[in-house]
Amino acid sequence: MDRPDLLTLAEAGEDTAVSAPASFNRPSRPWRPRRVLVTPAALDHAHGRAMVDRLTALGLPVERLASNRLTGLRQDDPRRAYALAKATLAIVVAPPTKLKLQPIPPSADWRFDLAEGCPAHCQYCYLAGSLAGPPVTRAYANLDAILGNLAAYVGAGRVTSRQEARAEEGTTFEASCYTDPLGIEHLTGSLSAAIRHFGAWEAPVQLRLTTKFADVAPLLDLPHNGRTRLRFSVNAANATRYEGGTARLDERLAALGAVARAGYPVGLTIAPIMPIPDWHHGYAGLIAAAAAALDGVTDLDLTVELITHRFTPTSKQILEGWYPGSDLPMREDERSRKLTKFGSVKYVYPRDLMQEMRSSITALVAERLPAARILYWT
């Protein structure tokens, strides 16, 4: 797979050259959980048994539980609980509530989950405060029921199903709200199964997912039929230090180019946008590098989603427990206080700074990626 060199991109020019962190020289390795737990109910499903076979073939220790409850994961020390949970993969059955889909604006009509939890160590993790208990990665064994449930929601959404500007996408189903499906695909095979399902589905539908990983080789030859949009979550190079355990930025951009050349609709999720030092330069370099990765792709179908950093009091408390040495800026006095539609508090950047970043970054996208459609800024 060809990779754009983020250090010497001629296309970027000297004024937008990207400085790469030292970690760029270290190869990214797929996640290998130290502990794999399997519930009895998971083994009642063919996909659950297939995951166990896959994990065993990889030489991972598989512990078959006596009951369907996951126990022993809570610890008094939040760092210890975090470390234990982040090293654990559990093969379980998705509860019935998972089959009642929720809308997920502005990204898609509906969200559904192949798994819950993520092996990465992002210091701004959006799952902090959203998931109950320690952040164990749970992969769902009842995949047939999860995919079979989707048909009832076709045409019933309010984002792409109703918006004229995105109507060509059909009913959209987001699979990466509570997990990174590609980050665990080598262990589960669930993403490939979902792509095949959508590819064979003769209906105006689209599977959507965002990833910070890059091992797309198993996906390139799948019969996707253009019904899966693979988006890559990226950030300015000097912000990637907050993204532990993920693929390198150059690997993600190379993967973006590879799947685009394999005929997939693709996307950039630039997130979380932050006013890091020299942010104008950093985001210019990022967008130039993305343009280089996509250079020469025929029939490019590219979207861009722009998401600024925000936090809640709960997520901040959890993240400071997980990453006590982090210098991620989360000072309330530097933010604007907002209320969500549910009445909870979140902290976002002040209006003037938001407008400055939005104007600058959207202009860069228009200049460097003229074929792209910006879906939203939030």
N, C-alpha and C positions, 0 to 999 in steps of 0.2 A: 504494500500500500504506500503510495507516494505521500510524503508529509511536507507541508510548507515549513521552512525553517524560520521560526519566529524571530531569530536573532539577525537574519540577513535578508529579510524580504525586500527585494528590489522594488516590488510593486508599492511598498509602503513609502519609500523615500526616506531620507534621513530625518525629516521632521516628524515622522510618525513611526520610526523604528521601535520595535518592542524590546524591552529589557526582560529577560527571562530569569525567574528565580533559580537558585542553585539546584532545586529539586528537579529541574527539567532534565538533568543528566542522569537521574535515577529512573530505571524502567518501572512502569506501573505493573503491579502484579494483581491477579484476580484475588478476591477475598476468599480466604479459607477459614471458616469458623472453627474455633477450638472445641466447640460443643454443639452437637446436633441432637435435638430432642424430637421424638416422633410420638404423637398420641395414638392410641388404639383406633380412634375413629378415622384418623387420616389413612390408615392402612385398609379401610373399607373401600377406598376409592382408587381406581386404576392410576390416576395421576399421582396420588400419594405414594403408591408402591413404586412407580417409575422414578420419582424423585429419590426415594431411598436407594434404589438400584444405582442411580447416577452418583449419589454421594458415596456409596460403598465403593464404586469403581474408582473414585478419586482418592480412596484411601482414608476418608474421613471417618472418625468414630461415630457411630450412630447409636443413641441410647433410646430404647423403646420403653416408653413410660407405661406404668400400670393403670393410669387414669388419664382422663382428657384435660386435666388441669395442669398448668405450668406453675410449679412451686419452687421455693428456695431462691428466687431471683432478687428479692428485696434485701437491701443492706442498710445499716444505719448510716454508713458513709456514702454520700451520693456519688463520689468518684469511684468507689469500689463497685457500687451497684451499676453505674454506667459502664465500667470496663467489662464486668461480667456479662451484662446484657448485650453489649456491642460485639462480643465474641461468640454469641449464641444464635443459632438458626433453629427455629422450631417449625416442624411440619404439622399443621393443624387443619381443622375444618373451619371455613369461614362461617360465622354465626348467621342466623336468618336475617338479622338486621342489615348485613352486607348486601342482601339481595333486594333491598329497598333503596334504589339509587337516589342520590341527591344531586341537584343542579350545581354546576361549578363555574359560574360566570367570573371573569370574562373569557376564560379559556375555552370552555366547551359546554355542550348541553348537559351532559351527565358525567359523573365520576363513578368508576367501578374499580375494585381492588383485586389484583392478582396476589398481592402480599401486603404486609404492613410492617413498616420499619425499614431502615436503610443501613448498609454497612459503612457508609462514609462518616467522616468526623468533621463536618462543617461547623465552624464556631458560631455561625448565625442560624443554625438549623431551624427551618420553619416547622419541623415536627415537635420541637420543644413546646410543651404546654398543650399540644393537640392530642397526643396519645396518652392513654392511661398507663401508669406503671413504668417500670424500666424499659428502655428502648430495644427490646428484643426484636429481631427480624422474624416475622411469622409468614411463612409461605403457605398458600391455601391449596389443600388437596382436592377439594370439590370443584375442580376447574370446569368440568362439563356443566354443572349447575350454574356457575357464575357466567359463563359465556352464553348458555342457553337462555338465561334470564333477560338478556339485552334486547331481544326482539320486541318485547312489550313496550319499549320506550322509543321506538323509532317514530320520528315525526312529532314527538311530544315535548321537545325542549324549547327553550326561549332564547338561545344564543344563535347557533348556526341554523337551527330549524326555522327560525323566525326572522333573522336579519338578512335583508336583501344583499348586503355587501359580502356576506360569507355563505350565502345559500348553496354555492357550488360544493361546499364541504359536506353537505348532507347533515344527518344527525351525528353529532360528534360525541365520542366516549373517551374520557381522559383516564389513563391507567397509571398515572405517576403522581397522584396527590399525596399518597401516604407511603410511597416506596420509590425506589429507582429500579424498574424492572430489568434494565440491562446489567446493573451491578450485581445481580444475583442470577442472571440467566444461565450461566455455566453450571449452577447448582440445581436449578428448577426446570428449565425448559418451558416455562409458562409463557414467556413472551413470544417465542416462536409459535407455540400453539395458538396464541391469540392472533398473531399476524396471519397465520393460515386460515383461521376462522373468518376473519374479516375479508381476506382475499377471495374466499369462496362464497361470501355472502352477497347475493344478487339484490342489493338494496342501496339507496343513497346514504351510506354510512361511512364513518372514518374513525379509526383507532388513532389516538394521540398519546404520545408519551414524551417526557423530557428526561434527559440523562446527563450525568457528569462522568460517564464511563465511555469506553471506546472500543470494546471488543465486538465489533459488528460483523466479523467474518461469518458467523453462523447464520446471519440474517440476509446476506447479500443475494443468495439464490432462492430465497423463499418466494412462493407465488403470492406476492402481496397485492398485485393488481391495482396499485396506486391507492389503496384504501387504508394505509397506515402512514401517518406523518411522524417522522422521527425528528425530534428537536433536541438540540444540544445546549445545555446550560453552561454559559461561559461568562467570563468576567475579564476586566483588565488584568494584565499579567501580574502587576504588583498587588492585586487583591486575591490572587489564588493561594496565597499563604494561609488564608483562612479556610481552605478546602482540603483538609487532611483525608487521606485514604481514597482519593479520587484519581481518575486518569489525568495525566498532564494536559495542559491546555493545548499544546501542539498535537497531542494524540486525539483529543476531542475534535479539533478542526479537521484533521486528516480523516477521521471517521465520518464527519459531516460530508466531506467531498466524496468519500467512497459510497455512502448510501445514496447520495444524490445521483451519482453515476450509475447506480443500480436501479434507478427509476423511481425511488421513493420520493414523495413530497417531503420536504425537510423544513427545519426551522431553527432559528437562533433564539434562545431564551437568555437575554442579557440580564443577569440577576446575581445577587442583589446589587443594583447600581448604588455606588457610594461616592461621596466627594473625597476620595483618597487623595494624597498629595499628587499634584500634577495630573488630576483626573482627566482633563481635556486631552492631554497627550496619551494617557493610558487607554482611553476608550477609542481614540483615533487609531492607535496601533492595533487594538483588538479587531475593529471592523475592517481595517485594511487586510489583516491576516485572514479573516473569514472570506473576504473577497478573493484573495489569492487561492484559498483552498477550493473555492467553487469555480475558479476560472476555467472556461471551456466546457462547462456542463451544459449539455443541450436540453431544451425543454425544462429549464429550471423552474421548480415550484417552491418558492421560498417565502416563509413568513418570519416576522420578527416580533417578539414580545419583550417589552421593556418594564422591568419591575424594580422599584426602589426598595432600599432596606427599610424595614420597620420592625418594631418589637412591642410586646405587651409587658406589663409588670410581671406576669407569671412566667413568660418565656425568658425574660431577662434573668430572673432568679434561678431558673433551671439551668440556663446556659452558663451562668457564673459558677454554679456548682459543678457542672461538667468540665468547664475549661477555666479554672481559677486564674491561670496566668495569661489569659487572652487580653490583647489590647484593642479588640474590636470596639469602636466607639459606640457606647450606648448610654450617653448622658441625657437625662430627661430635659435639662435646662438648655440643651442645644437643639431640641426638637419641638415640633408642634403637637399638642395633645388633641387627639381626635376620638370620637365615639364611633364604634361600629354600628351596623344596623341592629345588632343584638344588645346594644347598650354597654358593651365592654370598652375599655380604654386601649388605644394603641398610640404609639409615638412615631411620627413621620418627620421628614425634613421640612423646614419652613418653606412657605410658599415661594419666596423669591429664589431660593436655592433650587427648589423643584423646577421652577420655570426655566432657570438658566441651564440646568442639566438636560431638561427635556428638549429645549431648543437646540442645544449643541449636538446631542446624540442623535436626534431624529434627522438633523441636517447631514450628519456624517453617514447615516444609513442611506439617505436619499442619494448622496454623492457616490459612495463606494458600492452600494448594492441597489442599483436602480430598479432591478427586477423584483425586489422584495416588497411585500405588503406588511406594513406595521399594523398589527392587530389592536394593540392598546398600549397605553402607558399607565402605570399604576404605582 
